[in-house]
Amino acid sequence: MSFRPIYIVGNSRSGTTMLSRIMNNHSQVYALPELHYFERYHASERADSSKQIEAAIYLLRIINKGFFDQTTDEEFLPLASALIQAHAPDSYGGVYRLILEYTAREKGKAVLCEQTPQNIFYQEQIYSIFPDARFIHIVRDPRDVLLSQKRKWRRASQGATFIPMKETIRAYFNYHPYTISRIWKSVVSKAFITKLITIRYEDLILNPDHILPIICSECKLDYEKGMELVPITGSSSAKDSQELGMNHSRIAAWERGGLNSAELFISNAVVKNQAKELGYVFKKTFPNPLLLLTYILYFPIQIAVAIMLNLGRQKNMISAIKRRLR
């Protein structure tokens, strides 16, 4: 059974997971969890069978158990070994294609949806594997992204009990208004350069009956009524709910507080031009000088700690930093 891949990309905390859940409601689509595969493996790199089996286990574990699962490799070793031995892929890209093809067959779906936000930086590798891949870029008000990233470390107490303490600590130290704003700018600039279809989070929330048919058309799917009826979960500011639909309260949440004047000043200075192109309105902000100085002095410390906490997630940390902060 052949399948088509859809990639939902953007900044973290911009609605990528929500849109993936929406797409999963389509009868032809199966949504995968965030795989973060290309941060660890380069598509064109060749490897011996033992390394290929290791990569296959990595994918099978996340697809079946989730990114934070601590299952030992032995659970998926027999299946991974059998698939690699039967198909003998010639690269890590071949392993990726093999496991996704296997998953599509197992789920009986014509389309797989992958939601790793950072895949926007790996389009060339992905197109080398799937030339017919479709990318959907979802963008959100950078100030709401900033607020959500600032509170992301609280997710375990909001209902995401599966998140380990190590990830909570990592989320806390990943936050700095300059870092998050630079990443937002880099992602949006990449979407502009590669001419991806861009959907505003706010437009999707307010008018799903108009936006979802556009997305489905781009992905060569027929729109199905009710796709937007997904649980309201994943917020860093409120507890998870099983209520279905779009959460309008997360639009312009920053206006109700949570960001100080220095954070807003830094964000505005970094992203204002790109944000205005997307229709986001900015006003002049005057920062508290002491708060601004604190963020300036804290920045090198935050970067150093964040690098240490993220070492295991990236094959080449320097390259990853250059991609996201340039």
PAZAPA-4460 file (N, C-alpha, C; in steps of 0.05 Angstrom, whole numbers, plus 32768, in hexadecimal, padded with zeros to 4 digits):
% residues 326
    n_x    n_y    n_z   ca_x   ca_y   ca_z    c_x    c_y    c_z   seq   type   mol
   8011   7FE8   8000   8000   8000   8000   8012   8019   8000     1      M     A
   800E   802B   7FEC   801D   8044   7FEC   8010   8058   7FFD     2      S     A
   801F   806C   8006   8013   8081   8016   8020   809C   800F     3      F     A
   8013   80B2   8018   801E   80CC   8014   8024   80D8   8030     4      R     A
   803A   80E6   8033   8040   80F2   804D   8039   8110   804E     5      P     A
   802E   8118   8064   8029   8135   806A   803B   813D   8081     6      I     A
   8048   8154   807F   8059   815E   8095   804D   8178   809F     7      Y     A
   8046   8178   80B8   803D   8191   80C5   8055   819D   80D4     8      I     A
   805C   81B5   80CC   8074   81C1   80D6   806E   81DD   80E1     9      V     A
   8081   81E8   80F0   807E   8203   80FB   808E   8205   8115    10      G     A
   8088   8219   8124   8094   821C   813E   8087   820A   8152    11      N     A
   8096   8200   8165   808A   81F2   817B   8077   8204   818A    12      S     A
   8060   81FA   8193   804B   8208   81A1   803B   821A   818D    13      R     A
   803B   8212   8174   802C   8222   8160   8013   8214   8156    14      S     A
   800D   81FC   8161   7FF5   81EE   8158   7FFB   81D6   8146    15      G     A
   8014   81CE   8144   801A   81B7   8133   800D   819D   813D    16      T     A
   800D   8199   8157   8000   8181   8162   7FE2   8182   815E    17      T     A
   7FD6   8199   8163   7FB9   819C   815F   7FB1   8196   8142    18      M     A
   7FC1   81A1   812F   7FBA   819D   8112   7FBF   817F   810B    19      L     A
   7FD2   8173   8117   7FD7   8156   8112   7FBF   8146   811C    20      S     A
   7FB4   814D   8133   7F9C   813F   813D   7F84   8143   812B    21      R     A
   7F82   815B   8120   7F6C   8161   810E   7F6F   814F   80F5    22      I     A
   7F87   814E   80EA   7F8B   813D   80D2   7F87   8120   80D8    23      M     A
   7F8C   8118   80F0   7F88   80FC   80F8   7F6A   80F4   80F8    24      N     A
   7F59   8108   80F9   7F3C   8103   80F8   7F33   80FD   80DB    25      N     A
   7F44   8101   80C8   7F3D   80FB   80AC   7F3E   80DD   80A8    26      H     A
   7F2C   80D2   809A   7F2A   80B5   8096   7F42   80A9   8088    27      S     A
   7F51   80B8   8079   7F67   80AD   806A   7F82   80B3   8077    28      Q     A
   7F82   80C0   808E   7F9B   80CA   809A   7FA1   80BC   80B4    29      V     A
   7FBA   80B5   80B8   7FC4   80AD   80D3   7FDA   80C0   80DC    30      Y     A
   7FD6   80CC   80F3   7FE9   80E0   80FD   7FFE   80D3   810F    31      A     A
   8017   80D7   8109   802D   80CD   8119   8034   80E1   812F    32      L     A
   8040   80D7   8144   804B   80EA   8158   8063   80F8   814D    33      P     A
   806E   810B   815C   8087   8118   8153   809E   8104   8154    34      E     A
   80AB   8101   813D   80BF   80EC   813A   80DC   80F7   813F    35      L     A
   80E0   8110   8138   80FB   811D   813B   8111   810C   812E    36      H     A
   810A   80FF   8118   811D   80EC   810C   8135   80FA   80FF    37      Y     A
   812F   8110   80F1   8145   811C   80E1   8157   812D   80F2    38      F     A
   8151   8131   810C   8163   813D   811E   8179   8129   8127    39      E     A
   8173   810F   8123   8186   80FA   812B   8193   80EC   8114    40      R     A
   8185   80EA   80FD   818E   80DA   80E7   818D   80EA   80CD    41      Y     A
   81A2   80EA   80BD   81A1   80F8   80A3   8198   80E5   808E    42      H     A
   8185   80ED   807E   8178   80DC   806A   818B   80CE   8058    43      A     A
   81A0   80DB   804F   81B2   80D0   803B   81C8   80BF   8047    44      S     A
   81CB   80C0   8061   81E1   80B1   806E   81DD   8093   806D    45      E     A
   81F1   8085   8066   81F0   8068   8065   81F8   805C   8080    46      R     A
   81EE   8044   8086   81F5   8038   809F   81F3   801A   809C    47      A     A
   8201   800B   80AE   81FF   7FEE   80AD   81E5   7FE5   80B9    48      D     A
   81DF   7FCC   80B7   81C4   7FC2   80BF   81BF   7FC6   80DC    49      S     A
   81D3   7FC5   80ED   81CE   7FC9   810A   81C5   7FE5   8110    50      S     A
   81D1   7FF9   8102   81CA   8015   8105   81AE   801A   80FA    51      K     A
   81A8   800D   80E3   818D   800F   80D7   8178   8004   80EA    52      Q     A
   817E   7FED   80F6   816B   7FE2   8109   8166   7FF4   8121    53      I     A
   817C   8001   812A   817A   8014   8140   8167   802B   8138    54      E     A
   816A   8036   8120   8159   804B   8116   813C   8042   8113    55      A     A
   8138   8029   810A   811D   801E   8107   8110   801B   8122    56      A     A
   811F   8012   8135   8114   800F   8151   810B   802A   815B    57      I     A
   811C   803E   8157   8116   805A   8160   80FB   8063   8155    58      Y     A
   80F6   805E   813B   80DD   8066   812F   80C6   8056   8139    59      L     A
   80C9   803C   813A   80B3   802A   8142   80AB   8030   815F    60      L     A
   80BE   8035   8170   80B8   803B   818C   80A7   8055   818F    61      R     A
   80B0   806A   8181   80A1   8083   8183   8085   8081   8176    62      I     A
   8084   8075   815F   806A   8072   8151   8056   8063   8162    63      I     A
   805F   804E   8170   804D   803D   817F   804A   8045   819D    64      N     A
   805E   8052   81A8   805E   8058   81C4   805F   8076   81CB    65      K     A
   8067   8086   81B8   806A   80A3   81BE   8087   80AA   81C3    66      G     A
   808D   80C4   81C0   80A8   80CE   81C1   80B5   80CA   81DC    67      F     A
   80A5   80CD   81F1   80B1   80CC   820C   80B1   80B0   8219    68      F     A
   80A8   809C   820A   80A8   8081   8214   80C4   8076   8219    69      D     A
   80C7   8068   822F   80E2   805D   8236   80E4   803F   8231    70      Q     A
   80D4   8035   821F   80D5   8018   8218   80F1   8010   820F    71      T     A
   80F9   7FF9   8217   8114   7FEF   820F   8112   7FE7   81F1    72      T     A
   8129   7FE6   81E5   812B   7FE0   81C8   8122   7FC4   81C2    73      D     A
   8124   7FB2   81D5   811D   7F96   81D0   8101   7F92   81C6    74      E     A
   80EE   7FA3   81CF   80D2   7FA0   81C7   80CF   7FA1   81A8    75      E     A
   80DE   7FB3   819B   80DA   7FB6   817E   80F1   7FAB   816E    76      F     A
   8104   7F9E   817B   811B   7F93   816D   8114   7F7E   8159    77      L     A
   8102   7F6A   815F   80FB   7F56   814B   80EF   7F62   8132    78      P     A
   80DC   7F74   8135   80CE   7F80   811E   80E2   7F91   810E    79      L     A
   80F2   7FA2   811C   8105   7FB2   810E   8119   7FA2   80FE    80      A     A
   8123   7F8D   810A   8137   7F7B   80FD   812B   7F6E   80E4    81      S     A
   8112   7F64   80E7   8104   7F57   80D1   8100   7F6A   80B9    82      A     A
   80F8   7F83   80BF   80F3   7F96   80AA   810D   7F9E   809C    83      L     A
   8122   7FA3   80AB   813B   7FAB   809F   8147   7F94   808E    84      I     A
   8146   7F7C   8099   8151   7F65   808A   8141   7F5F   8071    85      Q     A
   8127   7F64   8072   8116   7F5E   805A   8119   7F72   8044    86      A     A
   811D   7F8C   804C   811D   7FA1   8038   8138   7FAE   8032    87      H     A
   814B   7FAA   8045   8167   7FB4   8041   8168   7FD1   8037    88      A     A
   815E   7FE4   8046   8160   8000   803D   817D   8009   803B    89      P     A
   8183   801C   802A   819F   8024   8025   81A8   803C   8035    90      D     A
   8196   8048   8045   819D   8060   8054   8189   8064   806A    91      S     A
   818E   8078   807B   817B   807F   8091   8161   8089   8085    92      Y     A
   8163   8096   806E   814A   809F   8060   813A   8087   8058    93      G     A
   8147   8072   804F   813A   8059   8047   812C   804C   805F    94      G     A
   8139   804D   8076   812D   8042   808F   8114   8051   8096    95      V     A
   8115   806B   8094   80FE   807C   809A   80E7   8076   8087    96      Y     A
   80EC   8074   806D   80D7   806D   805A   80CB   8051   8060    97      R     A
   80DD   803E   8066   80D4   8023   806C   80C1   8022   8083    98      L     A
   80C8   802F   8099   80B7   802E   80B1   809D   803D   80AD    99      I     A
   809E   8053   809F   8085   8061   8099   8073   8051   8086   100      L     A
   807E   8044   8073   806E   8033   8061   8062   801C   8071   101      E     A
   8071   8010   8082   8067   7FFB   8093   8050   8005   80A5   102      Y     A
   8053   801C   80B0   803E   8028   80C1   8025   802D   80B2   103      T     A
   8027   8038   809A   8010   803E   8089   8001   8024   8082   104      A     A
   800F   800F   807D   8002   7FF5   8077   7FF4   7FEB   8090   105      R     A
   8001   7FEC   80A7   7FF6   7FE2   80C0   7FDC   7FF2   80C7   106      E     A
   7FDC   800B   80C3   7FC6   801C   80CA   7FB0   801D   80B4   107      K     A
   7FB7   8014   809C   7FA4   8014   8086   7F9D   8030   807D   108      G     A
   7FB1   8042   807D   7FAC   805E   8076   7FBB   8066   805D   109      K     A
   7FB0   8078   804D   7FBD   8082   8035   7FD0   8099   803A   110      A     A
   7FCD   80A6   8051   7FDD   80BE   8057   7FE7   80BC   8074   111      V     A
   8001   80C2   8077   800C   80C4   8092   8013   80E1   8097   112      L     A
   800D   80EB   80AF   8012   8107   80B7   8027   8108   80CD   113      C     A
   803D   8116   80C7   8053   8118   80DA   8054   8135   80E4   114      E     A
   8056   8139   80FE   8052   8153   810A   806B   815F   8118   115      Q     A
   8083   8154   8113   809A   815F   8120   809F   817C   8115   116      T     A
   809C   8190   8126   809E   81AC   811C   80B8   81B2   810D   117      P     A
   80CE   81A6   8118   80E9   81AC   810D   80EE   81A1   80F1   118      Q     A
   80DB   8190   80E7   80DF   8186   80CC   80DF   819B   80B6   119      N     A
   80D8   81B4   80BD   80D9   81CA   80AA   80F6   81CE   80A2   120      I     A
   8109   81C7   80B3   8126   81CB   80AD   8131   81B3   809E   121      F     A
   8121   819E   809A   812B   8185   808D   811C   817F   8073   122      Y     A
   8111   8193   8067   8100   818E   804F   8110   8180   8039   123      Q     A
   8129   8188   8034   8138   817D   801F   813C   815F   8023   124      E     A
   8142   8157   803C   8145   813A   8042   812B   812B   803D   125      Q     A
   8115   8137   8047   80FB   812A   8045   80F2   8127   8028   126      I     A
   80F6   813C   8018   80EF   813B   7FFB   8100   8126   7FED   127      Y     A
   8119   8121   7FF6   8129   810C   7FEA   811E   80F0   7FEE   128      S     A
   810E   80ED   8004   8102   80D4   800A   80E6   80D2   7FFE   129      I     A
   80D6   80E8   8001   80BB   80EA   7FF8   80B8   8103   7FE6   130      F     A
   80BD   8101   7FCC   80BB   8118   7FBB   809F   8125   7FBB   131      P     A
   808A   8115   7FC1   806F   811F   7FC0   8065   8127   7FDC   132      D     A
   8077   812B   7FEF   806F   8133   800A   8061   814E   8009   133      A     A
   804E   8152   801C   8041   816C   801E   8048   8178   803A   134      R     A
   8050   8192   803A   8056   81A0   8052   8041   81B5   8058   135      F     A
   8037   81B5   8070   8025   81CA   8079   8032   81D9   8090   136      I     A
   8036   81F3   808D   8043   8204   80A1   802D   8212   80B1   137      H     A
   802C   820E   80CB   8019   821C   80DC   8029   8230   80ED   138      I     A
   801F   8249   80ED   802C   825E   80FB   8019   826B   810F   139      V     A
   8024   8274   8126   8014   827F   813B   8021   829A   8144   140      R     A
   8011   82AB   814E   801B   82C5   8159   8034   82C0   816A   141      D     A
   804B   82CC   8163   8064   82C6   8171   8062   82CC   818F   142      P     A
   8051   82DE   8197   804E   82E4   81B4   8040   82CD   81C2   143      R     A
   802C   82C1   81B5   801F   82AA   81C1   8032   8292   81C1   144      D     A
   8043   828F   81AD   8057   827A   81AD   806A   827E   81C5   145      V     A
   8072   8297   81C9   8084   829E   81DF   8078   8296   81FA   146      L     A
   805F   829E   81FD   8051   8298   8216   804E   827A   821B   147      L     A
   8047   826C   8206   8043   824F   8208   805E   8241   820E   148      S     A
   8074   824A   8201   808E   823E   8207   8097   8245   8223   149      Q     A
   8090   825C   822D   8097   8264   8248   808A   8252   825D   150      K     A
   8072   8249   8256   8062   8238   8269   8063   821A   8262   151      R     A
   8072   8213   824D   8072   81F7   8244   807B   81E3   8259   152      K     A
   808D   81EC   826B   8097   81D9   827F   8081   81D1   8293   153      W     A
   806A   81DF   8292   8054   81D8   82A4   8042   81C2   8299   154      R     A
   8047   81B9   8280   8034   81A7   8273   802F   818E   8283   155      R     A
   8042   8183   8292   803E   816B   82A2   8028   816F   82B7   156      A     A
   8025   8188   82C1   8011   818D   82D5   7FF6   8195   82C9   157      S     A
   7FF5   8198   82AE   7FDC   819F   82A0   7FCE   8187   8294   158      Q     A
   7FD9   816F   8299   7FCC   8157   828E   7FDF   8145   827E   159      G     A
   7FF6   8150   8276   8009   8140   8267   801C   8130   827A   160      A     A
   8010   811E   8289   801F   810F   829D   8034   80FC   8292   161      T     A
   8033   80F7   8278   8046   80E6   826B   8062   80F3   8267   162      F     A
   8063   810E   826B   807C   811C   8267   808F   8118   827E   163      I     A
   80A7   810D   8279   80BA   8108   828F   80C5   8122   829B   164      P     A
   80D0   8121   82B3   80DB   8138   82C0   80F2   8144   82B0   165      M     A
   8102   8133   82A4   8118   813E   8294   810F   8150   827E   166      K     A
   80F8   8149   8271   80ED   815A   825C   80E2   8174   8267   167      E     A
   80D7   8173   827F   80CD   818B   828C   80E3   819F   8291   168      T     A
   80FA   8194   829B   8111   81A5   82A0   811C   81B0   8286   169      I     A
   811D   81A0   8272   8127   81A9   8258   8116   81BF   824D   170      R     A
   80FB   81BC   824F   80E9   81D1   8245   80ED   81EB   8254   171      A     A
   80F2   81E9   826E   80F6   8201   827F   810F   8211   8275   172      Y     A
   8125   8202   8271   813E   8210   826A   8140   8216   824C   173      F     A
   812E   820B   823C   812E   8212   821F   8123   822E   821B   174      N     A
   8115   8239   822F   8108   8253   822B   811A   826B   822F   175      Y     A
   811A   827C   821C   8125   8297   821E   8117   82A7   8208   176      H     A
   810E   82BF   820E   80FE   82CE   81FA   810E   82D2   81E0   177      P     A
   8128   82D6   81E1   8138   82DA   81C9   813A   82C0   81B9   178      Y     A
   8140   82AA   81C7   8143   8290   81B9   8129   8288   81AB   179      T     A
   8113   828A   81BA   80F9   8281   81AE   80F2   8293   8197   180      I     A
   80F7   82AD   8199   80F0   82C0   8184   8101   82BC   816B   181      S     A
   811B   82B6   816F   812C   82B0   8158   8124   8296   814A   182      R     A
   811C   8282   8159   8113   8269   814D   80F9   826F   813D   183      I     A
   80E7   827E   8148   80CE   8285   813A   80D5   8292   811F   184      W     A
   80E7   82A5   8120   80EF   82B4   8108   80FC   82A1   80F4   185      K     A
   810D   828F   80FD   811A   827C   80EB   8107   8269   80DD   186      S     A
   80F3   825F   80EC   80DF   824D   80E1   80CE   825B   80CC   187      V     A
   80C5   8273   80D3   80B4   8282   80C0   80C3   8289   80A7   188      V     A
   80DC   8292   80AB   80ED   8299   8094   80F1   8281   8081   189      S     A
   80F5   8269   808E   80F9   8251   807E   80DF   824A   806E   190      K     A
   80C8   824E   807B   80AF   8249   806D   80AB   825D   8056   191      A     A
   80B3   8276   805A   80B1   828A   8044   80C3   8282   802D   192      F     A
   80DC   827A   8033   80F0   8274   801E   80E8   825C   800E   193      I     A
   80DE   8247   801C   80D6   822E   800E   80B9   822F   8004   194      T     A
   80AC   8245   8008   8091   824A   7FFD   807D   8235   8006   195      K     A
   807E   822E   8020   806A   821B   802B   804F   8228   802E   196      L     A
   803A   8218   802B   8020   8222   8032   801F   8228   8050   197      I     A
   8017   8240   8057   8018   8249   8073   7FFC   824E   807D   198      T     A
   7FF5   8242   8094   7FDB   8244   80A0   7FDF   8252   80BB   199      I     A
   7FD0   8267   80C0   7FD1   8274   80DA   7FC1   8264   80EF   200      R     A
   7FCD   8260   8105   7FBF   8252   811C   7FA5   825F   8122   201      Y     A
   7FA5   8279   8123   7F8D   8288   812B   7F77   8285   8116   202      E     A
   7F7D   8284   80FD   7F69   8280   80E8   7F5D   8264   80E9   203      D     A
   7F6E   8250   80EF   7F65   8235   80F2   7F52   8232   810A   204      L     A
   7F58   823F   8120   7F47   823E   8138   7F2C   824B   8132   205      I     A
   7F2D   8263   8126   7F14   8272   8122   7F03   8269   810A   206      L     A
   7F10   825D   80F6   7F00   8256   80DE   7F0A   823B   80D2   207      N     A
   7F07   8226   80E2   7F11   820C   80D8   7F03   8202   80BE   208      P     A
   7EE9   8209   80BB   7EDA   8200   80A4   7EE5   820D   808A   209      D     A
   7EF3   8222   808C   7F00   822F   8075   7F1D   8226   8071   210      H     A
   7F2C   8224   8087   7F48   821D   8086   7F4D   8200   8080   211      I     A
   7F3E   81EE   808C   7F44   81D1   8089   7F40   81C8   806C   212      L     A
   7F2B   81D1   805D   7F2A   81C9   8041   7F42   81D2   8031   213      P     A
   7F4E   81E9   8038   7F67   81F2   802A   7F7E   81DE   8030   214      I     A
   7F80   81D6   8049   7F95   81C3   8051   7F91   81A8   8043   215      I     A
   7F78   819F   8043   7F72   8185   8037   7F78   8186   8019   216      C     A
   7F71   819C   800C   7F76   819F   7FEF   7F94   819E   7FE9   217      S     A
   7FA4   81AB   7FFA   7FC1   81AB   7FF7   7FCC   818E   7FFA   218      E     A
   7FBF   817F   800B   7FC8   8163   8010   7FBA   814F   7FFE   219      C     A
   7FAB   8158   7FEB   7F9C   8147   7FD8   7F89   8134   7FE7   220      K     A
   7F7A   8140   7FF9   7F66   8132   8009   7F4C   8141   8006   221      L     A
   7F36   8132   8008   7F1B   813F   800A   7F16   8147   8027   222      D     A
   7F0D   815F   802A   7F07   8168   8045   7EF0   8158   8051   223      Y     A
   7EF2   8151   806B   7EDE   8142   8079   7ED3   8153   8090   224      E     A
   7EBA   8157   8091   7EAD   8168   80A5   7EB3   815D   80C1   225      K     A
   7EB9   816E   80D4   7EBD   8166   80EF   7EDA   815F   80F6   226      G     A
   7EEC   8163   80E4   7F08   815D   80E9   7F13   816D   8100   227      M     A
   7F08   8185   8104   7F12   8196   8119   7F0A   818E   8136   228      E     A
   7EFA   817A   8138   7EF0   8171   8152   7F05   8160   8160   229      L     A
   7F18   816D   816C   7F2E   815F   817B   7F2E   8168   8198   230      V     A
   7F38   8158   81AA   7F39   8160   81C7   7F49   817A   81CA   231      P     A
   7F40   818B   81DC   7F4F   81A3   81E2   7F64   819D   81F7   232      I     A
   7F7B   8195   81ED   7F92   818E   81FF   7FAB   819A   81F5   233      T     A
   7FC0   8199   8205   7FDA   81A2   81FD   7FE1   81BF   8205   234      G     A
   7FCE   81CD   8211   7FD4   81E9   8219   7FE8   81E9   8230   235      S     A
   7FF9   81FD   8231   800C   8201   8247   8000   8213   825C   236      S     A
   7FE8   821D   8257   7FDB   8230   826A   7FC2   8225   8277   237      S     A
   7FB8   820F   826E   7F9F   8204   8279   7FA0   81E6   8279   238      A     A
   7F90   81DA   828B   7F90   81BC   828C   7F83   81B1   8273   239      K     A
   7F8B   8199   826C   7F80   818B   8255   7F62   8186   8259   240      D     A
   7F53   8186   8243   7F37   8181   8244   7F30   816D   822E   241      S     A
   7F1B   815E   8232   7F11   814B   821D   7EFB   8158   820C   242      Q     A
   7EF5   8172   8211   7EE3   8180   8201   7EEE   8182   81E4   243      E     A
   7EDD   817F   81D0   7EE6   817E   81B5   7EE1   8199   81A7   244      L     A
   7EF4   81A0   8196   7EF1   81B9   8186   7F0A   81CA   8187   245      G     A
   7F06   81E4   8180   7F1C   81F7   817E   7F1C   8209   8197   246      M     A
   7F33   820D   81A3   7F35   821C   81BC   7F3B   823A   81B6   247      N     A
   7F26   824A   81B4   7F29   8266   81AD   7F38   8276   81C2   248      H     A
   7F39   826C   81DA   7F46   827C   81F0   7F65   827D   81EC   249      S     A
   7F70   826D   81DB   7F8D   826E   81D7   7F96   8282   81C2   250      R     A
   7F83   8290   81B6   7F8A   82A5   81A3   7F8F   82BF   81B3   251      I     A
   7FA6   82CB   81AD   7FAF   82E4   81BB   7FAF   82E0   81D9   252      A     A
   7FB7   82C9   81E2   7FB9   82C4   81FF   7FCD   82D6   820D   253      A     A
   7FE1   82DE   81FE   7FF6   82EF   820A   7FEB   830A   8213   254      W     A
   7FD5   8313   8207   7FC9   832D   820F   7FBD   832C   822B   255      E     A
   7FB8   8313   8234   7FAC   8310   824F   7FC2   830D   8265   256      R     A
   7FDB   8311   825D   7FF0   8310   8271   8002   82F8   826D   257      G     A
   8019   82F8   827B   802B   82E1   827A   8046   82E8   826F   258      G     A
   8047   82FE   825F   8061   8307   8254   8066   8323   825F   259      L     A
   807F   8327   8268   8086   8342   8272   8090   8354   825B   260      N     A
   8095   836D   8262   809B   8381   824E   80B5   837B   823F   261      S     A
   80C9   836F   824D   80E2   8368   8241   80DF   8352   822D   262      A     A
   80CF   833E   8234   80CA   8328   8221   80BC   8332   8208   263      E     A
   80A8   8343   820B   809A   834E   81F4   80AD   835F   81E3   264      L     A
   80BE   836F   81F0   80D1   8380   81E1   80E4   836F   81D1   265      F     A
   80EF   835A   81DD   8102   8348   81CF   80F4   833B   81B7   266      I     A
   80DC   8330   81BC   80CE   8322   81A7   80C8   8335   8190   267      S     A
   80BE   834D   8196   80B7   8360   8181   80CF   8368   8170   268      N     A
   80E6   836B   817E   80FF   8373   8170   8108   835E   815C   269      A     A
   8104   8345   8163   810E   832F   8153   80FB   8327   813C   270      V     A
   80E1   8326   8142   80CE   8319   812E   80BB   832D   8121   271      V     A
   80BC   8346   8128   80A7   8359   811F   80A3   8359   8101   272      K     A
   80B8   835A   80F1   80B5   835C   80D4   80A6   8343   80C8   273      N     A
   80B0   832B   80CF   80A3   8313   80C5   8086   8310   80CF   274      Q     A
   8082   8317   80E9   8068   8315   80F5   8053   8328   80E7   275      A     A
   805C   833F   80E0   804A   8352   80D3   8042   8348   80B7   276      K     A
   8054   833A   80A9   804E   832E   808F   8037   831A   8092   277      E     A
   8035   830E   80A9   8021   82F9   80AE   8008   8305   80BB   278      L     A
   8007   831F   80BE   7FEF   832C   80C8   7FED   8330   80E6   279      G     A
   8003   832C   80F4   8003   8331   8111   800A   834E   8117   280      Y     A
   7FFB   835A   8129   7FFE   8377   812E   800F   837B   8147   281      V     A
   8022   838D   8145   8035   8393   815B   8033   83B1   8163   282      F     A
   8036   83B5   817D   8038   83D0   8187   8053   83D4   8194   283      K     A
   805C   83ED   8197   8075   83F3   81A4   8074   83EA   81C1   284      K     A
   808A   83DD   81C9   808C   83D4   81E5   80A5   83DF   81F1   285      T     A
   80A2   83EA   820A   80B9   83F5   8218   80C0   83E2   822F   286      F     A
   80D8   83D6   822E   80DE   83C1   8242   80E7   83CD   825D   287      P     A
   80E2   83BD   8272   80EE   83C3   828C   810C   83BE   8289   288      N     A
   811D   83D3   828D   813A   83D0   8289   8147   83BA   8299   289      P     A
   813F   83B6   82B2   814B   83A1   82C2   8144   8386   82B8   290      L     A
   812B   8382   82AF   8122   8368   82A4   8132   8363   828A   291      L     A
   8134   8377   8279   8143   8374   8260   8160   836C   8265   292      L     A
   816D   8379   8278   8188   8373   827F   818A   8356   828A   293      L     A
   8177   834E   8299   8177   8333   82A4   8176   831E   828D   294      T     A
   8165   8323   827A   8164   8310   8263   817D   8310   8253   295      Y     A
   818A   8327   8250   81A3   8329   8241   81B9   8319   824F   296      I     A
   81BB   831C   826A   81CF   830E   8279   81CA   82F0   827B   297      L     A
   81B0   82E9   827B   81A9   82CD   827E   81AC   82BD   8264   298      Y     A
   81AC   82CB   824E   81AC   82BD   8234   81C3   82A9   8230   299      F     A
   81DC   82B0   8235   81F1   829C   8231   81EE   8284   8244   300      P     A
   81E4   8288   825C   81DF   8272   826F   81CA   8260   8264   301      I     A
   81B4   826C   825B   819D   825C   8250   81A6   824C   8238   302      Q     A
   81B6   8257   8226   81BF   8249   820F   81D0   8231   8217   303      I     A
   81E3   8235   822A   81F5   8220   8233   81E5   8209   823F   304      A     A
   81D2   820F   8251   81C3   81FA   825E   81B1   81EC   824A   305      V     A
   81A4   81FB   8238   8193   81EF   8224   81A2   81DC   8212   306      A     A
   81BA   81E3   820A   81CB   81D2   81F9   81D0   81B7   8208   307      I     A
   81D8   81B9   8221   81DE   81A1   8231   81C5   818F   8233   308      M     A
   81AE   819B   8237   8195   818B   823A   818B   8180   8220   309      L     A
   8194   818A   820A   818A   8181   81F0   819E   8170   81E0   310      N     A
   81B5   816A   81EC   81CA   815C   81DE   81C0   8141   81D3   311      L     A
   81B0   8132   81E3   81A8   8118   81DA   8193   8118   81C4   312      G     A
   8188   812F   81BE   8172   8130   81AA   817C   8138   818E   313      R     A
   8195   8141   818C   819F   814A   8172   81B9   813C   816B   314      Q     A
   81BB   8134   8152   81D4   8127   8149   81EA   813C   8147   315      K     A
   81E4   8154   813E   81F7   8169   813B   81EC   8183   8147   316      N     A
   81F3   8188   8160   81E7   819E   816F   81ED   81B9   8162   317      M     A
   8206   81BD   8159   820E   81D6   814D   81FE   81DC   8134   318      I     A
   81FB   81C8   8124   81EB   81CB   810B   81CE   81D2   8111   319      S     A
   81C3   81C5   8126   81A7   81CA   812E   81A4   81E7   8137   320      A     A
   81B7   81F0   8147   81B5   820C   8151   81B7   8220   813A   321      I     A
   81C9   821B   8127   81CB   822D   8110   81B2   822E   8100   322      K     A
   81A5   8217   80FC   818C   8216   80ED   8176   8227   80FA   323      R     A
   8174   8225   8115   815E   8231   8123   8162   824D   812C   324      R     A
   817B   8256   812D   8180   8272   8137   818B   8284   8121   325      L     A
   818E   827B   8109   819A   828C   80F4   8185   82A0   80EA   326      R     A
***
